[in-house]
Amino acid sequence: MDISQFEDLKVAVADRCGVELDVTVHSSIDSTNDWSLRQCSTGKILPFACFAENQTHGKGRRGKQWLMSPNANIAMSLSWSFALPYQSLQLLPLSVAMAIVKTLETINIKQVQIKWPNDVYVNGKKIAGILIETSPVRAGSKLVQGAAQFAGPRIEGGLAVVIGVGLNYDMRPMSQAHEELPVLTDVYSHINTSSADKRAHDTGRSAVATELLSQVVAVCRNYQKNTRCYLDEFRETYDYCLHKNVEIVRDNGEIVTGLAQGVNEDAELIVNIEGKQEIFNSAEVSVKAGENNSLEMPSV
């Protein structure tokens, strides 16, 4: 991604979302989430975002390894402060997943679904993942001027939320180097260069990154107002696991299987296990709908 294009990205996000935020791009870094968490701990003004062309220690949920080819995919983290208790953010992962869905649909990619709780699929193959982490807000820290109405006041004892998104843009280099990777897909594979549709042509990595950041910022800005709409959309159209046999790995290592029945009002997974409904939240389980997740893509 051309570093010079990030000034255009900042302007585009400010114009579309009405939020000015600092955007940093790294040629190489350990992890966009780790860098962002360190910045939050030192009092960097919120909100802010960062991208990385390469990550040396990309990470996924539950300690999994996340990989990406340098200069070929999109690794992004957005740091935001919400004027809400932590318990009110249980729908945030699903809302961010819907932001990725909207990004992909904007560039005319079809058959997008969300595999609960934090993966986005296209035609049954993983294209994106989400990792959300929190950091205590340093006392006396400030928000960008004018952004408090969106992000909420930063107070001692509050939480900064770091939203990591990895999006497969071009997986060809990684696929050639790692034959053992699970089944994945990318934006490049779905670009129809012969299409007369302008959206199919305007899909350079910087354009997709701009769309992605704008969509995630919009989710954060309007979280309280739009969250239930995102939940309804997910239930109606985008639930990848619905009515599929799933494998649940509990924190203690116990594995159970059952039939996914959708999610409840708190975006917790409902699974029919031996005729009895059980409820799981994203902090308790990993869900596998038949694929091998020993390695995950992309990296955040």
Secondary structure, 3 states (H helix, E strand, C coil): CCHHHHHHHHHHHHHHHCCCCEEEEECCECCHHHHHHHHHHCCCCECEEEEECCECCCECHHHCEECCCCCCCEEEEEEEECCCCHHHHCCHHHHHHHHHHHHHHHCCCCCEEEECCCEEEECCEEEEEEEEEEEECCCCCCECCCCHHHHCCCCCCCEEEEEEEEECCCCHHHHHHCCCCCCECCCHHHCCCCCCCHHHHCCCHHHHHHHHHHHHHHHHHCHHHHHHHHHHHHHHHHECCCCCEEEEEECCCCEEEEEEEEECCCCCEEEEECCEEEEECCCCEEEECCCCCCCECCCC
